[in-house]
């Protein structure tokens, strides 16, 4: 079984958006929108390799 790592996505306001479990060693790229429950802004979550990026959707 492949080892997984948890990637945590946080809103710029500091609130936790989501945690995704991804297979270690897998370099995937994905992008999706998530609405922050705290500040109600639409946040663009981006995942590259094992790094999480978040930004407010303009």
Number of C-alpha atoms within 10 A of each C-alpha: 4 9 9 13 14 13 15 14 23 19 24 15 11 11 13 14 18 14 13 13 11 17 15 13 12 12 12 12 11 10 13 10 14 19 16 20 12 12 12 9 16 16 22 19 22 17 19 13 14 16 13 17 15 19 14 16 12 7
